[in-house]
């Protein structure tokens, strides 16, 4: 895809999850510089408030507003609360960046009884998007789901979805992470099929192999294996730019839609990520699980 002339984003409204660090922080900074009003969703009050304080000067200089909402994306009640507060405050949302993610070294159960990686990386963001749908429809309605090249190792056909979601089919941290990132891509394409006639557009993106905090909770053997390569990992701004590539030009929204990107380049995702039956099944089950 050739170069495009960026369209101004000034005055648009964005919501970014996991906005206090890594890709989310970088994307938030870039959006603010473009004059976009950003609501950050963060799990940690201390880290969220620190990020908010650090970003206020940047926002003011760009004529933008920055706000903070607290929510643990693995807790569906937290997500409902944050979505209700955002919907009460924002009449329209132009950009939603579903970015927050975790990787757990062991099988951990969420508050509602789901495997924590799946709950955080997929279910929480599925629910948030559903709850903000009317606000997205009232705005530009551009969604970016931050996935990963790791989705290629995901396998949501290896066991019933219920068993994968509940952790009963746990096969290690890397499998759980890959499964959740595969769910992100499936959610993206199915949202376009179901919501496209409402003006909603969505893409998923691998933000690069980045030196971010997500590595801290990967299994110890993985951290040992990657330690020699951390010098070669990209900085979070590479991921921030990958997000901005998908939102900075509204004229491309209808053309660049329902696609998977690796950093700045469109790629064909895995075979399972293109399985329409699996996408429909995951959507229907996710609605059941979240009440979205």
C-alpha positions as CSV (number, residue, x, y, z in Angstrom):
1,X,0.0,0.0,0.0
2,X,1.5,3.3,-1.1
3,X,2.1,6.4,1.0
4,X,-0.9,8.5,1.9
5,X,-1.4,12.2,2.8
6,X,-2.3,12.3,6.5
7,X,-5.7,13.9,7.2
8,X,-6.0,16.0,10.3
9,X,-7.4,14.3,13.4
10,X,-7.7,17.5,15.5
11,X,-10.8,17.4,17.6
12,X,-11.5,13.7,17.3
13,X,-12.2,11.6,20.4
14,X,-10.3,8.4,21.2
15,X,-10.3,5.7,23.9
16,X,-7.1,3.7,24.5
17,X,-6.8,0.7,26.8
18,X,-3.5,-0.1,28.5
19,X,-2.5,3.5,27.9
20,X,0.0,4.0,30.7
21,X,2.9,2.1,29.1
22,X,4.1,0.4,25.9
23,X,2.1,0.6,22.7
24,X,-0.8,2.2,24.5
25,X,1.3,5.0,25.9
26,X,3.0,5.6,22.6
27,X,-0.3,5.7,20.7
28,X,-1.8,8.0,23.3
29,X,1.1,10.4,22.9
30,X,0.8,10.4,19.1
31,X,-2.9,10.9,19.2
32,X,-2.6,13.8,21.6
33,X,0.1,15.4,19.4
34,X,-2.4,15.2,16.6
35,X,-5.0,17.1,18.7
36,X,-7.1,14.1,19.5
37,X,-8.9,14.1,22.9
38,X,-7.9,10.8,24.6
39,X,-9.5,8.8,27.4
40,X,-6.9,6.3,28.8
41,X,-8.2,3.1,30.4
42,X,-5.6,1.8,32.9
43,X,-5.7,-1.0,35.5
44,X,-3.3,0.6,38.1
45,X,-4.5,3.8,39.7
46,X,-0.9,4.8,40.6
47,X,0.5,4.2,37.1
48,X,-2.6,5.7,35.4
49,X,-2.4,8.9,37.5
50,X,1.3,9.2,36.9
51,X,0.8,8.8,33.1
52,X,-2.1,11.4,33.2
53,X,0.1,13.9,35.0
54,X,2.9,13.4,32.6
55,X,0.7,13.8,29.5
56,X,-1.3,16.9,30.6
57,X,1.4,19.3,29.3
58,X,1.6,17.5,26.0
59,X,-2.2,17.5,25.7
60,X,-2.5,21.2,26.5
61,X,0.2,22.2,24.0
62,X,-1.8,20.4,21.3
63,X,-5.1,21.8,22.3
64,X,-6.3,18.3,23.4
65,X,-7.8,16.8,26.5
66,X,-6.6,13.7,28.3
67,X,-8.6,11.8,30.8
68,X,-8.3,8.6,32.9
69,X,-10.6,5.8,33.6
70,X,-9.7,2.8,35.8
71,X,-10.6,-0.7,34.8
72,X,-9.0,-4.2,35.0
73,X,-9.9,-5.5,31.6
74,X,-10.1,-9.1,33.0
75,X,-12.9,-8.1,35.3
76,X,-16.2,-7.7,33.4
77,X,-17.8,-5.6,36.1
78,X,-14.9,-3.2,35.9
79,X,-15.3,-3.0,32.1
80,X,-19.0,-2.3,32.5
81,X,-18.4,0.5,35.0
82,X,-15.7,2.1,32.8
83,X,-17.9,1.9,29.7
84,X,-20.9,3.4,31.5
85,X,-18.8,6.4,32.8
86,X,-17.3,6.9,29.3
87,X,-20.7,6.8,27.6
88,X,-22.0,9.3,30.1
89,X,-19.2,11.7,29.4
90,X,-18.6,11.2,25.6
91,X,-21.5,11.6,23.2
92,X,-19.4,10.1,20.3
93,X,-16.1,8.2,20.0
94,X,-14.1,8.3,16.8
95,X,-11.3,5.9,17.6
96,X,-11.1,2.9,19.9
97,X,-7.7,1.3,20.5
98,X,-8.1,-2.1,22.2
99,X,-4.5,-2.6,23.3
100,X,-4.2,-3.7,26.9
101,X,-2.8,-7.2,27.1
102,X,-1.2,-9.7,29.5
103,X,0.7,-13.0,29.4
104,X,0.6,-15.3,32.4
105,X,3.2,-17.8,33.3
106,X,0.6,-20.1,34.8
107,X,-3.1,-20.7,34.5
108,X,-4.9,-18.1,36.5
109,X,-8.6,-17.7,36.9
110,X,-10.3,-14.3,36.4
111,X,-12.9,-13.0,38.8
112,X,-15.7,-14.4,36.6
113,X,-14.0,-17.8,36.2
114,X,-12.2,-17.4,32.8
115,X,-8.6,-18.0,32.0
116,X,-6.9,-14.6,32.8
117,X,-5.1,-14.1,29.5
118,X,-8.2,-14.9,27.5
119,X,-10.4,-12.7,29.8
120,X,-8.0,-9.7,29.5
121,X,-6.9,-9.9,25.9
122,X,-10.2,-10.8,24.4
123,X,-13.3,-10.9,26.6
124,X,-12.8,-7.5,28.3
125,X,-12.2,-5.8,25.0
126,X,-15.1,-7.5,23.3
127,X,-17.4,-6.3,26.0
128,X,-16.0,-2.8,26.1
129,X,-16.5,-2.5,22.3
130,X,-20.1,-3.8,22.5
131,X,-20.9,-1.4,25.3
132,X,-19.5,1.6,23.5
133,X,-21.0,0.7,20.1
134,X,-23.6,3.5,20.1
135,X,-20.9,6.0,20.9
136,X,-18.7,4.6,18.1
137,X,-21.7,4.7,15.7
138,X,-22.2,8.4,16.6
139,X,-18.6,9.1,15.8
140,X,-16.1,8.0,13.2
141,X,-16.3,4.4,14.5
142,X,-12.7,3.3,13.8
143,X,-11.5,0.3,15.9
144,X,-7.9,-0.9,16.1
145,X,-7.4,-4.3,17.9
146,X,-3.8,-4.8,18.9
147,X,-3.1,-8.4,18.1
148,X,0.2,-10.2,17.6
149,X,2.1,-12.3,15.2
150,X,1.7,-14.8,18.0
151,X,-1.9,-15.4,16.7
152,X,-0.4,-17.8,14.2
153,X,0.3,-20.2,17.1
154,X,-3.2,-19.8,18.4
155,X,-5.5,-22.8,18.0
156,X,-9.1,-22.3,19.0
157,X,-10.1,-25.6,17.3
158,X,-8.0,-27.8,19.6
159,X,-10.7,-28.1,22.3
160,X,-14.2,-26.7,22.8
161,X,-14.2,-22.9,23.2
162,X,-15.7,-23.2,26.6
163,X,-12.7,-25.3,27.8
164,X,-10.2,-22.9,26.3
165,X,-12.0,-19.8,27.8
166,X,-12.2,-21.4,31.2
167,X,-8.6,-22.7,31.3
168,X,-9.6,-26.3,31.2
169,X,-7.6,-26.8,28.0
170,X,-4.5,-24.9,29.3
171,X,-1.4,-25.8,27.3
172,X,1.0,-23.2,28.6
173,X,1.5,-19.4,28.5
174,X,2.5,-19.2,24.9
175,X,-0.5,-21.2,23.7
176,X,-2.8,-19.1,25.9
177,X,-1.4,-15.9,24.5
178,X,-1.6,-17.1,20.9
179,X,-5.2,-18.2,21.5
180,X,-6.1,-14.7,22.8
181,X,-4.4,-12.9,19.9
182,X,-6.2,-15.2,17.4
183,X,-9.4,-14.2,19.1
184,X,-8.5,-10.5,18.5
185,X,-8.2,-11.1,14.7
186,X,-11.4,-13.1,14.6
187,X,-13.2,-10.4,16.6
188,X,-12.0,-7.8,14.1
189,X,-13.3,-9.5,11.0
190,X,-16.6,-10.5,12.5
191,X,-17.2,-7.0,13.9
192,X,-16.9,-5.7,10.3
193,X,-19.4,-8.3,9.1
194,X,-21.9,-7.6,11.9
195,X,-21.5,-3.8,12.3
196,X,-20.2,-2.7,8.9
197,X,-23.7,-1.4,7.9
198,X,-23.6,0.8,11.0
199,X,-20.5,2.6,9.8
200,X,-18.0,0.7,12.1
201,X,-14.6,-0.1,10.6
202,X,-12.0,-2.3,12.3
203,X,-8.5,-3.7,11.7
204,X,-6.1,-5.7,13.8
205,X,-2.3,-5.2,13.9
206,X,0.8,-6.9,15.1
207,X,2.7,-3.9,16.6
208,X,6.2,-5.4,16.3
209,X,8.4,-7.3,18.6
210,X,8.7,-4.7,21.3
211,X,10.6,-4.1,24.5
212,X,7.4,-3.6,26.6
213,X,6.2,-4.7,30.0
214,X,4.3,-7.7,28.7
215,X,7.5,-9.8,28.8
216,X,7.7,-9.5,32.6
217,X,5.0,-12.1,33.2
218,X,6.0,-14.6,30.6
219,X,7.4,-17.9,31.8
220,X,11.0,-17.6,33.2
221,X,12.4,-19.8,30.5
222,X,11.0,-17.5,27.8
223,X,12.5,-14.5,29.5
224,X,15.9,-16.2,29.6
225,X,15.6,-17.2,26.0
226,X,14.8,-13.7,24.8
227,X,17.2,-11.8,27.1
228,X,20.1,-11.8,24.5
229,X,17.7,-10.4,21.9
230,X,16.2,-7.5,23.9
231,X,18.8,-5.2,22.4
232,X,17.3,-5.9,19.0
233,X,13.7,-5.4,20.1
234,X,11.9,-2.3,18.7
235,X,10.9,0.6,21.0
236,X,7.2,1.0,21.8
237,X,7.0,3.9,19.3
238,X,7.1,1.4,16.5
239,X,3.9,0.0,17.9
240,X,2.4,3.4,18.4
241,X,3.1,4.2,14.7
242,X,1.5,0.9,13.7
243,X,-1.7,2.0,15.4
244,X,-1.5,5.5,14.0
245,X,-1.1,4.1,10.5
246,X,-4.6,2.7,10.8
247,X,-6.3,5.8,12.2
248,X,-4.6,8.9,10.9
249,X,-6.4,9.1,7.5
250,X,-10.2,8.9,7.7
251,X,-10.4,8.8,3.9
252,X,-9.0,5.2,4.0
253,X,-11.5,3.9,6.6
254,X,-13.8,2.1,4.1
255,X,-10.9,0.7,2.0
256,X,-8.6,-0.4,4.9
257,X,-11.2,-2.4,6.8
258,X,-11.3,-5.9,8.2
259,X,-7.6,-6.4,7.6
260,X,-4.6,-7.7,9.5
261,X,-1.4,-5.6,9.5
262,X,2.1,-6.5,10.6
263,X,3.4,-3.1,11.7
264,X,2.8,-0.9,8.6
265,X,2.1,-3.7,6.1
266,X,-1.0,-5.6,5.4
267,X,-0.6,-9.4,5.7
268,X,-2.7,-12.4,5.4
269,X,-3.4,-13.8,8.9
270,X,-3.5,-17.5,9.8
271,X,-5.9,-19.9,8.3
272,X,-7.9,-20.1,11.6
273,X,-8.0,-16.3,11.7
274,X,-9.9,-16.5,8.3
275,X,-12.3,-19.2,9.5
276,X,-15.7,-17.5,9.3
277,X,-17.5,-20.3,11.1
278,X,-15.0,-20.0,14.0
279,X,-15.4,-16.2,14.1
280,X,-19.2,-16.5,14.3
281,X,-18.9,-19.2,17.1
282,X,-16.5,-17.1,19.1
283,X,-18.7,-14.0,18.8
284,X,-21.8,-15.9,19.9
285,X,-20.0,-17.5,22.8
286,X,-18.4,-14.2,23.8
287,X,-21.8,-12.6,23.9
288,X,-23.0,-15.4,26.2
289,X,-20.0,-15.1,28.5
290,X,-20.0,-11.3,28.8
291,X,-23.7,-10.5,28.5
292,X,-22.5,-7.9,25.9
